[in-house]
Amino acid sequence: MYGIVNKAIEDLVTTNYGEEKWKLVLKKSGIEESFFISNDSYDDAITFTLAKTIAEEMHIPLEDVLISFGKWWVLKTTKDKYSGLIKAGGNNLREFLINLPVFHNRVILMYPKLTPPEFKIRELKENSLHLHYISKREGLQEFVRGLIMGLGELFKTETQIELIASRNEGSSHEVFKIEWI
């Protein structure tokens, strides 16, 4: 993953818990990097180790850390650093989700070494759809749930999200049923 992801995790922790808590997380994680460069590529294991260490240190489930980070990514990181991409994605939650499959095509222009997930939209209705999340990275479905929750907040749209298929249950990928009001 690119350093911007790890920098966003650092920002989430320092904003909510302080610089000292971040230093403690970094120390307990055993990660040798003391800072991350946004455009440099880092091993995925670093990001997962940070998330697990945060969960342990804050005494919260890893799933909650991933959801919080997904929301943070949309509401803070993406909004601050890539607002043009967000605006180009659509004027409301429905439009943005429909355009999500091509979103990473734009991001790849900025981060050419990116290995993005693939999103597919199925069962499109007026107030719901099925979002298929296909990725080589396992264990990030709650991060995706957080992203969707963050998009709902960003577009001021109440959302309901249900994981209806998962690799944990034998599916080849995750499928979320997303409904909005």
N, C-alpha and C positions, 0 to 999 in steps of 0.2 A: 504494500500500500504506500501511497505517497505520504510524505511527511506532514502535509496539511491535515491529514486525518489525525495523526498523533498530536499535532499542535492544537487541534480542536478539542481533543480529549483533555489536554493540559488546561486549555482555556475553561472548559466546563468545570474541572476540579478547582482551579484557582478562583474562579468567579464565585462558586458556591461554598467552598470550604477553606480557601486561603492558600497562599503560597507554601506555607509550612506543610500543609497536608499533601500538596503535590510532591514536594521533596521527599516526604515519607513514603508515598506511593512509589515514586521512582526508585528509591533506595530498596524498599521491600520487594519490588519486582525483579531486582537483579539486572535490570537493563543498564547497560553502560553509557548509553547516550545521555548527555545532560541537557541537550536541546535537539530539536528536529528542524530540518530545512524543508520548507514546504514543497519544493520541486524535486527533492531527492526521493528515491524509492527505498523503502524499508521492508524487511521481511514481515509477512503477515503475523508471524508469531509474536512480534513485539506488540502489536495492537491488541491481540488477544490476551497477552500477558498483562498489559496495562488494565484492560477491562476486568480481568479476574482479580487482580490485586486491588483495584478500586472496590469491587464487590466485597472482598474479604475485609478490607480496611474500614469500609463504611457499614459493614454488617447488613448488607442488602443482597438480595438474589442477583445473580449475573444478568438474568433477563431484565430486571429493572434498570440496571446500568445501561444495557443495550438500548432499551426503550428511551431512557433519558438522553442518551447520546444521539439517537436518531432524531428526536425532537430538537435537540440543540443544533444538530447539523443543519436542519432546515431553518429554524427560527433565528439562529445567530450566524453560523459560519457561512452558509449559502446566501442568506439574505445580505450579509455584510460584504462578502467577497465576490459573489456572483449574481447580484441582483438583476443584471441584464438577462442572464439565462433564465432566471425565475420568471421575469416579465414575459420573455419570449415563449415560455412554456404554456401560457394560457391565462385567461382572465378570471377563472374560477377553478375550484377543485376538479370538477368533471373534465374540463378542457385540459388541465394540467396532467391528470392521470391518463387521459387518452393520448396525449403527446409524450408521455413518459418513455415509451419504447425508442424514440429518437433523441431523447434528452442526452444520453451518454455519447451520441455521435458528436455533439457539440463539445462535450467535455474532453473527448479524446484529442481534439485539436490543441487543447492547452496542456494535456498530460498524455503524450504519445505512448508511454509505456504502461498506461492504465489497462488493466484487465477488468472491464466493467461487467456487471451482471447484465442479463438480458431480461427485459420485461415484455410480456405479451398481455393484451387485453382481450378478454372473452366475455360472453354473456352481458354485453353492454345494454343497459336499460336507462331510462330517464334518471333514476335515482340510485343506481347501483351498477357494479361491474365486478368481474373476477380479474384480479391482477395475478398473473403467473410470474413468479420470481425464479429465475434460473441462473445459478451461479456455481462456479467451481469451489467457492468458499462455503463451507458448511457452518452452521451455528449462528447465522446472522439474521434469522427470520424475525427476531424481536427488535433488532435494529431497524429492519424494514417497517415493522409495525410502528416504531417510533417516528420514522420518516413520514409515514402516512398520517399519523396523529399530528405531527408538526405541520404538514401541508393543510390539514383541516383547520388548525389554528391560524395559519398564515392567511387562508382564504375565508376565515370566519365562518366555517361550515362545520356543523355538528356531524361527526362521523361515527359509524359503528364498523368495527373491523373484526372479522372472524377468519381464523386460519382453518381452511377446509381441506387442505392436503399438505402433507409434510414428508420430507425425507425420513424423519424420525418414525413415520408410520408406513414406510415402504414406497412412497411416491418418488418419482424421479426429480421433483422440485416442489417448491412451496406454492400454494395458491391461496390468496386472500380474497374473501368476499368483502367488498367495501360498499357500504350504504351511506347516503348522506341526506340531510334534510335541507 
